[in-house]
Amino acid sequence: MRGNEADERADREATADGPGDDGPDGESVSFSRRGVRAGFLTTIPIAFGVAGYGIAFGVLADQVGLSAAEAALMSATVIAGASQIVAVELWAEPIPVATILLATAAINLRYSLMGAALQPWFGQLSAKQAYGSLFLMADENWALTMRDLRSGSGRGAFLLGSGIAVWTFWVGSTVLGTLAGGAIGDPASYGIDFVLAAVFVALAVELWEGAATLVPWGVALGTALVTAHLVPGQWYILVGGFAAAAIEVARHD
């Protein structure tokens, strides 16, 4: 009971000290240990799926000659599976730095859209709280955080807690995949490469909001497919995301 009372008091204090306006529908946003714990525990099942993808990345990193320490450092600081896999697939001697930077920047630009979606709630948090949480933002925990905040929980620390779960499983599985790379061989032969797709299908179900959701999803899918056919590389991710965002702005305006 004392622990719960302390958490509730921390919630009230964090809300009182918040620098911004109320979030959507006027709810206040707090930043407390309770929010961190809720985010961490909620994300653990999804983090197991992330770990499967991390093993696949570790195997690929081992195949291009990265050590377990180097692969782990990359995962610990980048925390972006798709761009990391593209980076190791482009790995060569000498390292094509400009090509890798351009490709990973194109893939990761989607995070600007994801961060913008959190602004109505994160505008209330301090810069340290907001940017510290955003550093640990990945696709999976962003989706869970959006669901939690839209429910009216007001738990601004949910992203941080969920990010800690994703980060822990991602880095740990990267090391495991690197060390076991020689024994595993091709991750696709075990279906490990499909793990991330399965995780996103599960997240999509959680984010479903009725028939209206089909419009941006359909636009994103169609645009991405056309772009992937016409433009080489990973630009279809960014173009599909921007197309969906544009159609939603047009609909709401």
VEXNUVEX-801383 format. One record per residue (C-alpha): y, x negated, z negated; residue number from 1. Coordinates in steps of 0.5 Angstrom, whole numbers. Layout:
py,px,pz,fido
Y,X,Z,NUM
...
END
This chain:
py,px,pz,fido
0,0,0,1
5,-6,-2,2
4,-9,5,3
5,-2,9,4
11,-1,5,5
14,-8,6,6
12,-7,14,7
16,0,13,8
22,-4,10,9
22,-9,15,10
22,-4,21,11
28,-1,18,12
32,-7,17,13
30,-10,24,14
33,-3,26,15
39,-3,22,16
40,-10,25,17
39,-9,32,18
45,-11,37,19
44,-6,42,20
44,2,43,21
38,6,42,22
33,6,47,23
31,12,52,24
32,19,49,25
36,16,43,26
30,13,39,27
31,6,35,28
27,0,36,29
25,-5,31,30
22,-11,31,31
17,-13,25,32
10,-16,23,33
7,-9,24,34
9,-8,31,35
6,-15,32,36
0,-13,29,37
-1,-7,33,38
0,-10,40,39
-5,-16,38,40
-10,-11,36,41
-9,-6,42,42
-9,-12,47,43
-16,-15,45,44
-20,-11,49,45
-16,-12,55,46
-16,-20,53,47
-23,-20,54,48
-22,-18,61,49
-17,-24,62,50
-21,-29,59,51
-26,-27,65,52
-21,-29,70,53
-19,-35,66,54
-26,-38,66,55
-25,-37,74,56
-19,-41,74,57
-22,-46,69,58
-27,-47,74,59
-22,-48,80,60
-18,-53,76,61
-24,-57,75,62
-26,-57,82,63
-19,-60,84,64
-20,-65,79,65
-16,-62,73,66
-18,-64,66,67
-19,-59,61,68
-13,-61,57,69
-9,-61,64,70
-11,-54,66,71
-10,-52,58,72
-3,-54,58,73
-2,-51,65,74
-5,-44,62,75
-1,-45,56,76
6,-46,59,77
5,-42,65,78
1,-36,63,79
1,-33,70,80
-6,-32,73,81
-5,-31,80,82
0,-36,81,83
-4,-41,77,84
-10,-40,82,85
-5,-40,88,86
-3,-47,85,87
-9,-50,85,88
-12,-47,91,89
-6,-51,94,90
-7,-57,90,91
-8,-64,95,92
-6,-71,95,93
0,-72,95,94
1,-65,91,95
5,-61,96,96
11,-59,90,97
15,-55,95,98
10,-51,98,99
7,-50,91,100
14,-48,88,101
16,-43,93,102
9,-40,93,103
9,-39,85,104
16,-37,85,105
15,-31,90,106
9,-29,86,107
12,-29,80,108
19,-25,82,109
15,-19,80,110
17,-21,73,111
24,-19,74,112
22,-12,76,113
18,-12,70,114
23,-15,65,115
28,-10,68,116
24,-4,66,117
24,-6,59,118
31,-7,58,119
32,0,55,120
28,-2,49,121
30,-9,49,122
37,-9,49,123
37,-7,42,124
33,-14,40,125
36,-20,39,126
36,-26,44,127
31,-29,40,128
27,-23,39,129
27,-21,47,130
26,-28,50,131
21,-30,45,132
17,-24,47,133
18,-24,55,134
16,-31,55,135
9,-29,53,136
9,-23,58,137
4,-22,63,138
2,-16,67,139
-3,-13,62,140
1,-13,56,141
7,-11,60,142
3,-5,62,143
1,-4,55,144
8,-5,52,145
11,0,57,146
6,5,55,147
7,4,47,148
15,4,48,149
14,11,52,150
10,14,47,151
17,13,42,152
13,8,37,153
20,4,37,154
15,-2,36,155
20,-8,40,156
15,-13,37,157
9,-10,41,158
10,-14,47,159
10,-21,42,160
3,-19,39,161
0,-17,45,162
2,-23,49,163
-1,-27,43,164
-7,-24,44,165
-7,-25,52,166
-5,-32,51,167
-10,-34,46,168
-16,-31,50,169
-13,-34,57,170
-12,-41,54,171
-19,-41,51,172
-22,-39,57,173
-19,-44,61,174
-22,-49,57,175
-28,-46,57,176
-28,-45,65,177
-26,-52,66,178
-32,-55,61,179
-37,-51,65,180
-34,-52,72,181
-40,-56,74,182
-45,-51,71,183
-42,-45,74,184
-40,-47,81,185
-37,-41,85,186
-34,-36,80,187
-35,-31,86,188
-43,-31,86,189
-43,-28,78,190
-37,-23,80,191
-32,-26,76,192
-27,-26,81,193
-27,-18,80,194
-26,-18,73,195
-18,-18,74,196
-18,-12,79,197
-23,-8,74,198
-17,-10,69,199
-12,-7,73,200
-16,-1,75,201
-17,1,67,202
-9,-1,66,203
-7,4,72,204
-11,10,69,205
-7,9,62,206
0,9,66,207
-2,15,70,208
3,20,69,209
1,26,74,210
2,27,81,211
9,24,81,212
6,17,80,213
2,17,87,214
9,17,90,215
11,9,88,216
4,7,88,217
2,10,95,218
9,6,97,219
7,0,94,220
0,0,96,221
2,1,104,222
7,-4,104,223
3,-9,101,224
-3,-8,106,225
2,-8,112,226
6,-14,109,227
-1,-18,108,228
-3,-17,115,229
4,-19,118,230
6,-24,113,231
2,-30,111,232
1,-32,103,233
3,-28,97,234
9,-24,99,235
6,-18,100,236
6,-17,92,237
13,-18,92,238
15,-14,98,239
10,-8,95,240
13,-8,88,241
20,-8,91,242
19,-2,96,243
16,2,90,244
22,0,86,245
27,2,92,246
23,9,93,247
24,11,85,248
31,9,85,249
32,14,91,250
28,19,88,251
32,19,81,252
39,18,85,253
END
